[in-house]
């Protein structure tokens, strides 16, 4: 049976260990300029209903570098824009592809697409979560600091965002403590926090969230589709900017992550983004390495 990757719950803790080990090996092979053709003859289709830079490029590069081929569709360049149902689109693509990456808005569209698809579907971002990004983030933590287990990760800003929700979900599989620094109206749902089983601490004080943390993460304050709320969000989140003074409260040697694109001077200062503690550029590259391992797992079994 096909296996989708829509949320982190679709794989197990043991699966993630195997996945990360394979990603480390694939990254090392890439650095040695070795050619890996594990997905030769396989085809990946990327479907975008939301704009993308890193998700688009990292999946294309991953598939091509493993010897496979890729087709990229946007909603505007496909019959989705003319009203073809998401289910019909999924059924058609299934006849051509070995795997589909779908980047969309509501999770109901993601789930409907996956249900109709005969081949594995990967969530390339939805309103409910961004699981492929979280894998790259935690892989980067492991690469820089050793095992994620037992680490303290602070996430600042809109903690009800898809990134915030995926970090909460990740505590169930990776064994880290998560501190969320955010105003009252930017907290994940109580039910999601309850599922984390006490591994998540929420505070309105950004200094409290960051103090002694091994990793500090932030993201844009206004996500795609929220542009009309930008002025309000800027006002309510302005005290949560990750700048040099706030980062100084983290553990010495702490690393900074941001899934990008970054708005310098808003959620993060330019000095932190470009500074010595930033792992952001490695994090962006690691999307490709982790997704190679994920594509192998879903396509080859």
Secondary structure by P-SEA (a helix, b strand, c coil): ccccccccccccaaaaaaaaaaaaaaaaaaaacccccccccbbbbbbbcccccaaaaaaaaaaaaacccccccccccccccccccaaaaaaaaaacccbbbbbbccaaaaaaaaaacccbbbccccccccaaaaaaaaaaaaacccccccbbbbbccccccaaaaaaaaaccccbbbbbbbccccccccaaaaaaacccbbbbcccccccccccbbbbccccccccccaaaaaaaacccccccaaaaaaccccbbbbbccccccccccccccccccccaaaaaaaaaaaaaaaaaaaaaac
